Amino acid sequence: MRIGALAERTGTSVATIRCYEEIGLLRQVARRGGQRIYDHEDAHRLAFIRRCRDFDFSIPKIRSLLALMQRDTSCSEARELAAGHLVGLRRKLSELQALERTVASLVAACASTCDGGAARDCVILQAG
């Protein structure tokens, strides 16, 4: 299949596919008549990469997962990599929850103290 069909099939932009080829996540495919021709394995690999990106895995971690797929090893390495990623996601979530509480507090303070007043007096716009 051509690059446009691969992009449509996987919900990926053509530019992203080219980028993934350039950085080695996807193989450089042969060209016929000046166009890249992909097979079903390329579509499967790209779908896996997209899934990893949806889960917020970094490019280096995706590269590691792809390498694990190629080796005949236990899935425990993949589990360990995913578990480490989960720790990072939980840390980010905690940070976002703290940020949410802070912004909610500012919004509530504005509503109760300065709403409708001069912008220069708004608690949201104060330096600290």
Secondary structure, DSSP 8 states (H G I E B T S, - for coil): -BHHHHHHHHT--HHHHHHHHHTTSS----EETTEEB--HHHHHHHHHHHHHHHTT--HHHHHHHHHHHHS---THHHHHHHHHHHHHHHHHHHHHHHHHHHHHHHHHHIIIIITTS-GGG-GGGS--
